[in-house]
Amino acid sequence: MALTGMQIYKNLPKTNCKDCGLPTCMAFAMQVAAKQRALTDCPHISEEGQAALSEASAPPMRLVKIGANEREFQIGQETVMFRHEEKFHRPTGIAIRIPASVSDEEAGKMAAEISSRSYVRVGTTLQVRFCAVEVDGADDPAARAKTVHEKGCLATILIGEKPDKMKAAVEALKAEKPLIYAANASNVEDFASLAADAKVPLAVSGTDLEELADLTQKAKAKGTEDLVLAFQGKEIGETVRTMTIARRAALKKQFRALGYPAMVEVVAETPEEETTFASIYAAKYGGVVLINGYEPWELLPIMTTVQDIYTDPQVPNTVDAKLYEIGSPNESSPVLFTTNFSLTYYSVEGEVERSKIPAYISVVDTEGLGVLNAYAGDKISAEKVVKTLQEQKVSEKVKHHKLIIPGLLPIFRAEIEDTSEWTEVIIGPERAKEIPAFLAGAWK
């Protein structure tokens, strides 16, 4: 039976130290009871209190850490089935397979190239998180694992089914906490013992959920606590259905045998299919997606999906409302304004950068709404724009009185000219992609 907040509170220090990030021990106890915090988030709980509460108060999905130090990547400890219920907490990690058929030199080059797959989108860095190394076909699994680790900068997944090959690779990298992928009915005892001895996480794969639950229990009996549910994505509909059932069993039914994060190996006939399937699995509900392709055009759609799915739907995605300098603007540079909705701002910023014309961008606080939504919701007005420009002291940066406004707000032109020092208001383009041509032709 699940513990109540009061039962948990009785075993806490009751000091209200706030080291857990919450104002009181009672608030923390209520969060633990709701399965939204782990008991271990309290740094001062006694061993006796932790022993009394740990099993019953553990989150329904275990937190698993793959990799060590700066390469560490966390999956699991999710609390909801659907993003709108609260939010998803730990973004999906993309893993790229390095086949055993390539030489050690080629594997090292692949690892370096995979590690370089990093892109900035709306102010956030998106990158591949794992190199997945096949060890069964390698002549020297330990050397292959070391080569990939040294040439790349990512956490490592070791792929194989042969215990002897896997043991050699794990021994070479155990300090880096690689993920063993994957134990099945034929090797679960050997792999689980290896994972327990090396203190590394283990992925477990079964033909169905019943077998998968049985294998996690066998692995746990061998002393392996950090487990990942591994799924083969051959039939996309069936795979999504199975992963959804597993997540529901863990979160809604508190079924501990399936209370672990999931990873899925994408099986597709073309790169386009692989990208599409990986994006779907990232949304439903893969903590790790394992793919083969690593061209930018294949990765970016997956990364964009992950970024969008793992934002907090209850908190507007915003940037600071302040004056931004793009390039190295001077007293003759153009001045534009936009809203603090991050996608709007970064779209404008990117196009201004592409124009190669240094400029100032004044960001108006619209509570995270884009231009049209802010206008419709009465979150932006000509008066507010003028006030923002004054607060940011924009006029002190330039010697002219020209202001470029969004093409979607031409109605602001007259009022801004009549009520401020910006006596020449220029109506800009409606779409951000038109900014470079507009600046090149209209700004002098």
C-alpha positions in Angstrom: 0.0 0.0 0.0 1.3 3.5 -0.9 2.4 5.6 2.0 0.6 8.8 3.0 2.3 12.1 3.3 2.0 12.0 7.1 3.6 8.5 7.3 6.6 9.8 5.3 6.8 13.0 7.3 7.2 11.0 10.5 10.4 9.6 9.2 11.9 12.9 8.0 14.3 15.1 10.0 11.5 17.8 10.4 14.0 20.6 10.3 12.5 22.5 7.3 16.1 23.1 6.0 14.9 23.6 2.4 17.9 21.7 1.1 15.5 19.5 -1.0 14.3 22.6 -2.8 10.9 22.7 -1.0 9.9 25.1 1.9 9.0 22.5 4.5 9.5 18.8 5.3 5.7 18.4 5.1 5.7 19.7 1.5 8.5 17.3 0.6 6.6 14.4 2.2 3.5 15.2 0.1 5.6 15.3 -3.1 7.1 11.9 -2.2 3.6 10.5 -1.5 2.5 11.8 -4.9 5.5 10.0 -6.5 6.8 13.3 -7.8 10.0 13.3 -5.7 12.3 10.5 -4.6 13.0 10.0 -0.9 16.7 10.3 -1.6 16.2 13.9 -2.6 16.3 14.6 1.2 20.0 14.8 2.0 19.5 14.5 5.8 17.2 11.5 6.2 18.6 8.9 8.6 19.5 5.4 7.5 16.7 4.1 9.7 14.1 6.4 8.1 15.3 5.6 4.6 15.2 1.9 5.2 11.6 2.2 6.6 10.4 4.1 3.6 12.5 3.5 0.6 10.7 0.7 -1.1 7.2 2.0 -0.6 8.0 5.6 -1.4 10.2 4.9 -4.4 9.0 6.6 -7.6 7.1 4.2 -9.9 9.8 4.5 -12.5 13.4 4.2 -11.5 16.0 6.8 -12.4 18.8 5.3 -14.3 22.2 7.0 -15.0 24.2 6.0 -18.0 27.8 7.3 -18.3 30.0 9.0 -15.8 31.0 12.6 -14.9 30.3 15.1 -17.8 29.1 12.2 -20.0 26.4 11.1 -17.6 22.9 10.9 -19.1 19.8 10.3 -17.0 16.6 8.6 -18.0 13.5 7.5 -16.1 11.7 8.8 -13.0 8.9 10.0 -15.1 5.6 10.6 -13.3 2.8 11.1 -15.9 1.4 9.4 -19.0 0.6 12.6 -20.8 2.7 15.8 -21.1 -0.3 18.0 -20.3 -0.8 16.4 -16.9 2.4 18.0 -15.7 5.4 17.6 -18.0 8.0 15.1 -19.1 11.2 15.5 -17.2 14.2 13.8 -18.9 14.5 14.2 -22.6 15.1 11.3 -24.9 18.7 10.5 -25.7 19.7 9.6 -29.3 22.1 6.7 -29.6 24.0 6.0 -32.9 25.2 2.5 -33.7 28.8 1.8 -34.5 28.9 -1.6 -36.2 31.4 -4.3 -35.5 32.2 -4.6 -39.2 34.2 -1.4 -39.3 37.9 -1.2 -38.2 39.0 0.3 -34.9 40.2 3.3 -36.9 36.9 3.8 -38.7 35.0 3.3 -35.4 37.1 6.0 -33.8 36.4 8.4 -36.7 32.7 7.6 -36.4 32.7 8.3 -32.7 34.4 11.6 -33.2 31.9 12.6 -36.0 28.9 11.4 -34.0 30.1 13.4 -31.0 30.3 16.6 -33.1 26.6 16.4 -34.0 25.5 19.4 -32.0 23.1 22.1 -33.0 21.5 25.2 -31.4 17.8 25.7 -31.8 15.8 28.5 -30.0 18.7 29.0 -27.6 19.1 25.4 -26.6 22.0 23.0 -27.6 20.7 19.8 -29.2 23.1 16.8 -29.5 23.5 13.1 -29.8 24.0 11.5 -26.4 25.3 8.0 -27.0 27.7 6.0 -29.1 26.3 2.4 -29.3 29.2 0.0 -29.9 28.7 -3.5 -31.3 31.1 -5.8 -29.5 30.2 -9.3 -30.5 31.8 -9.1 -33.9 34.9 -7.2 -32.8 38.2 -9.0 -32.6 39.1 -7.2 -29.4 35.9 -5.9 -27.7 38.0 -4.1 -25.0 40.1 -2.2 -27.6 37.0 -1.3 -29.6 35.2 0.0 -26.5 38.2 2.0 -25.5 38.7 3.5 -28.9 35.2 4.7 -29.2 35.3 6.2 -25.7 38.6 8.0 -26.3 37.6 9.4 -29.7 34.1 10.5 -28.7 32.7 12.6 -25.9 29.5 10.7 -25.3 28.1 8.1 -22.9 28.5 4.5 -24.3 26.1 1.7 -24.9 27.7 -1.8 -25.4 25.7 -3.9 -27.9 26.0 -7.7 -27.8 24.7 -11.1 -26.7 27.9 -13.0 -25.9 28.8 -12.9 -22.2 32.6 -13.3 -22.8 32.7 -10.5 -25.4 30.5 -8.2 -23.2 32.6 -8.9 -20.1 35.8 -7.8 -21.9 34.2 -4.6 -23.1 32.6 -3.8 -19.7 35.8 -4.4 -17.8 37.5 -1.9 -20.1 35.0 0.8 -19.5 33.3 0.0 -16.2 34.5 3.3 -14.6 32.5 5.1 -17.3 29.3 3.2 -16.5 28.3 2.1 -19.9 24.8 0.5 -20.6 24.9 -3.2 -21.4 22.5 -3.9 -24.2 20.8 -6.3 -23.9 20.1 -9.2 -21.7 17.5 -11.8 -22.9 16.2 -15.1 -21.7 19.3 -17.0 -22.8 21.9 -14.7 -21.1 20.1 -12.8 -18.4 21.9 -14.4 -15.5 25.4 -13.9 -16.9 24.6 -10.3 -18.0 22.9 -9.4 -14.7 25.8 -10.8 -12.7 28.2 -8.8 -14.9 26.2 -5.6 -14.5 25.9 -6.1 -10.7 29.7 -6.7 -10.3 30.7 -3.8 -12.5 27.9 -1.6 -11.1 26.7 -0.6 -14.5 23.1 -0.3 -15.9 21.6 -3.2 -17.9 19.0 -3.2 -20.6 16.6 -6.2 -20.6 14.8 -7.4 -23.7 11.9 -9.9 -23.8 9.5 -11.3 -26.5 6.5 -9.8 -24.6 5.8 -7.8 -21.5 5.2 -11.0 -19.4 8.7 -12.3 -20.2 10.2 -8.8 -19.8 8.8 -8.5 -16.3 10.1 -11.9 -15.5 13.6 -11.0 -16.7 13.7 -7.7 -14.7 13.0 -9.7 -11.6 15.7 -12.2 -12.4 18.2 -9.4 -13.0 17.2 -7.7 -9.8 17.7 -10.9 -7.9 21.3 -11.0 -9.1 21.8 -7.5 -7.6 21.2 -5.3 -10.7 19.1 -2.3 -9.7 19.6 0.0 -12.7 17.5 -1.6 -15.5 16.2 -0.4 -18.8 13.3 -2.0 -20.7 14.5 -2.7 -24.3 12.1 -2.9 -27.1 12.6 -3.9 -30.8 10.8 -1.4 -33.0 10.0 -3.8 -35.9 6.3 -3.1 -36.0 5.8 0.6 -35.0 2.2 0.3 -34.0 2.7 -2.7 -31.8 5.9 -1.3 -30.3 4.2 2.0 -29.3 1.3 0.0 -27.9 3.6 -2.2 -25.8 5.6 0.7 -24.5 2.5 2.5 -23.5 1.1 -0.5 -21.6 4.5 -0.9 -19.8 4.5 2.8 -18.8 0.8 2.6 -17.7 1.5 -0.5 -15.6 4.4 1.3 -13.8 2.8 4.7 -13.3 -0.9 3.8 -12.8 -0.7 0.3 -11.3 2.6 0.6 -9.4 3.8 -2.6 -11.1 7.4 -2.6 -10.0 8.6 -5.3 -12.4 8.1 -2.8 -15.3 9.0 0.3 -13.3 12.0 1.2 -15.4 12.7 3.6 -18.3 12.4 2.3 -21.9 14.7 2.3 -24.9 13.9 1.2 -28.4 16.0 0.1 -31.3 14.5 1.6 -34.4 14.1 -0.9 -37.3 13.4 0.8 -40.7 14.0 0.2 -44.4 15.1 3.7 -45.3 16.7 6.7 -43.5 13.5 8.6 -43.9 11.5 5.9 -42.2 14.1 5.7 -39.4 13.9 9.4 -38.7 10.1 9.3 -38.6 9.9 6.2 -36.4 12.6 7.5 -34.0 10.6 10.8 -33.6 7.5 8.7 -32.8 9.3 6.6 -30.2 10.8 9.7 -28.6 7.3 10.9 -28.0 5.9 7.5 -26.9 7.9 6.8 -24.6 11.5 6.1 -25.3 14.2 7.3 -22.9 16.8 6.2 -25.5 16.3 5.7 -29.3 18.9 3.6 -31.1 19.4 4.4 -34.8 22.0 3.9 -37.5 22.0 7.2 -39.5 23.8 10.3 -38.2 23.5 12.8 -41.1 22.3 16.2 -39.9 19.1 16.0 -41.9 18.2 12.7 -40.2 19.0 13.9 -36.7 17.4 17.4 -36.6 13.8 16.2 -36.9 14.3 13.8 -34.1 16.0 16.4 -31.9 13.3 19.0 -32.7 10.6 16.5 -31.6 12.4 15.8 -28.4 12.9 19.4 -27.6 9.3 20.2 -28.2 7.9 17.3 -26.3 10.1 17.9 -23.3 9.3 21.6 -22.7 7.0 22.4 -19.9 3.5 23.0 -21.4 2.4 25.0 -18.4 5.3 27.5 -18.6 5.7 29.8 -21.6 9.0 29.4 -23.5 10.4 32.8 -23.2 13.6 34.9 -23.4 14.5 37.8 -21.2 12.8 41.1 -22.2 15.8 43.3 -22.8 17.8 44.9 -25.6 19.9 42.4 -27.6 22.9 43.3 -29.8 23.2 41.2 -32.9 26.7 41.4 -34.4 28.5 44.6 -33.4 25.9 47.4 -33.9 26.8 51.0 -33.8 24.9 54.4 -33.6 23.7 54.0 -37.2 22.4 50.4 -36.9 18.8 49.5 -37.3 16.5 49.0 -34.3 13.7 46.3 -34.3 11.3 45.1 -31.7 9.7 41.7 -31.2 8.0 39.7 -28.4 9.7 37.5 -25.7 8.2 34.2 -27.1 11.5 32.3 -27.6 10.6 30.9 -31.0 9.6 34.3 -32.3 12.8 36.0 -30.9 15.2 33.3 -32.2 13.5 33.4 -35.6 14.1 37.1 -35.8 17.6 36.9 -34.3 18.6 34.2 -36.8 17.4 36.1 -39.8 19.0 39.3 -38.6 22.3 37.4 -38.2 21.8 36.0 -41.7 21.4 39.5 -43.1 25.0 40.4 -42.0 23.7 43.8 -40.9 24.4 44.4 -37.2 21.3 45.5 -35.4 19.5 46.1 -32.0 16.5 43.9 -31.1 14.3 45.2 -28.3 12.3 42.4 -26.7 8.9 43.3 -25.2 7.5 41.2 -22.4 4.3 39.6 -23.8 4.2 36.7 -21.2 5.5 34.3 -23.8 3.1 35.0 -26.6 4.0 35.6 -30.3 3.2 38.8 -32.1 -0.4 38.0 -33.2 -1.4 36.1 -30.1 0.0 38.9 -27.9 -2.0 41.5 -29.8 -5.1 39.4 -29.7 -4.6 38.8 -26.0 -3.9 42.5 -25.2 -0.4 41.7 -24.1 1.3 44.2 -26.4 0.4 47.7 -27.3 2.1 50.8 -28.9 2.2 52.3 -25.4 3.9 49.2 -24.0 6.4 49.2 -26.9 7.3 52.8 -26.2 7.7 52.2 -22.5 9.9 49.2 -23.1 12.2 51.2 -25.5 12.5 53.9 -22.9 13.3 51.5 -20.1 15.9 49.8 -22.2 17.4 53.2 -23.2 17.5 52.3 -26.8 17.6 55.9 -28.0 20.9 56.4 -26.3 22.4 53.6 -28.5 21.7 55.2 -31.9 21.7 58.7 -33.4 18.7 58.2 -35.6 15.0 58.0 -34.8 14.0 55.0 -37.0 12.2 52.0 -35.6 11.3 48.9 -37.5 8.1 47.2 -36.3 6.7 43.8 -37.2 4.7 43.8 -40.4 1.8 42.2 -38.4 1.4 45.3 -36.3 1.1 48.2 -38.8 -1.6 49.8 -36.5 1.1 50.7 -34.0 2.9 53.1 -36.5 1.0 56.3 -35.9 0.8 56.0 -32.1 4.5 55.3 -31.7 5.5 58.2 -33.9 3.1 60.6 -32.1 4.1 59.6 -28.5 7.8 58.9 -28.6 11.1 60.1 -30.0 10.8 57.4 -32.7 9.5 59.7 -35.3 10.1 57.5 -38.3 8.5 54.1 -37.9 9.1 51.6 -40.6 6.8 48.7 -41.1 8.9 45.6 -41.5 8.1 42.2 -43.1 5.4 39.9 -41.7 7.6 36.8 -41.8 11.0 36.5 -40.3 12.6 34.9 -43.3 12.0 38.1 -45.3 14.1 40.2 -42.9 17.5 39.8 -44.7 16.1 41.1 -48.0 14.2 43.8 -46.2 17.2 45.1 -44.3 19.4 44.9 -47.4 16.9 47.0 -49.4 15.2 49.3 -46.9 17.9 50.2 -44.4 20.2 52.9 -45.3 
